[in-house]
Amino acid sequence: MNKSKSDKVKDFYENWDVSKYPDYLKVLMEFEENLIFKIISKDDFFKSLSKSPKNIKVLDCGCGFGSFYDLTKDFDTIYLDFSLNLLRKFKIEKNKICASIENLPFKDGIFDLILCINVLEHVDFKKAVFEVKRVLKTNGRAYFIVVNSDSIINDEIFVEWKIPHNLISKSDFNDIESEDFKIDYIKSFYFLHPFFKVFPKPILKGIINLFFKNDEKISSFLKFKGQFLICRMVKK
Ligand SMILES: C[S@@+](CC[C@H](N)C(=O)[O-])C[C@H]1O[C@@H](n2cnc3c(N)ncnc32)[C@H](O)[C@@H]1O
């Protein structure tokens, strides 16, 4: 029997073991993570929530094994993923839920902030975004991060992973924008040509350091051509 796309994605993540990846790929993944940390933690909306974190309800939707725990640990955060394997690898005891983003097990209007990082590529885009919007409070924000289909960098990270996925563009977000769910801002980030992969790890790290420091400048020059997009949406 042919497996559905969702079953294939689930199988993949149930067996996902990043420790087996080659060094250069781990370094590239760390580069993306560090950029996301920097962009979100410096963002005005995020900073405004950080003033009284215990009262802020956050959902890390598709949290994996908790790469972004340090960003959300001071809030009242729920960590959701549909892979039990990854939730088990995520070394916290409480507030973990195994469920699908396409059918979130929450009432409407609960969360102040939702992070959805590299998840929409694997799911029904519209259905998932609608669910995120449904569980957000009025004036709540969601940060969506996706692999950008308009990137000038012709090397997408998921190629190595052999997993069903769709790249997503700015126009996909424009298409789902509505009166009650508006794009607050959208930009691309991560500019690193795959050519650099050939360098040994210490040199690659040095190169990445330069790109890390200059990502914002490159982004304002190359606009929506980076390998990833971050889109912040507000529920009205
Ligand atoms: C690329 S990983 C990203 C994990 C984490 N957000 C991060 O950035 O480190 C994609 C995650 O999406 C999860 N995922 C895929 N489809 C999902 C679905 N329908 N519902 C919930 N999570 C899903 C996977 O299990 C996996 O943890």
The ligand as an ORCA input file, in Angstrom:
! r2SCAN-3c Opt
* xyz 0 1
  C      12.854     20.397     10.340
  S      12.150     19.834     11.814
  C      12.151     21.335     12.759
  C      12.093     21.100     14.242
  C      12.229     22.387     15.078
  N      11.139     23.306     14.821
  C      13.547     23.031     14.792
  O      13.557     24.023     14.044
  O      14.558     22.531     15.282
  C      10.441     19.660     11.366
  C       9.571     19.257     12.537
  O       8.206     19.297     12.142
  C       7.550     18.202     12.744
  N       6.317     17.958     11.991
  C       6.208     17.569     10.692
  N       4.900     17.428     10.365
  C       4.190     17.758     11.483
  C       2.796     17.828     11.792
  N       1.861     17.503     10.881
  N       2.435     18.224     13.028
  C       3.358     18.527     13.963
  N       4.680     18.481     13.740
  C       5.096     18.098     12.507
  C       8.570     17.089     12.656
  O       8.272     16.008     13.503
  C       9.839     17.835     13.030
  O      10.047     17.880     14.411
*
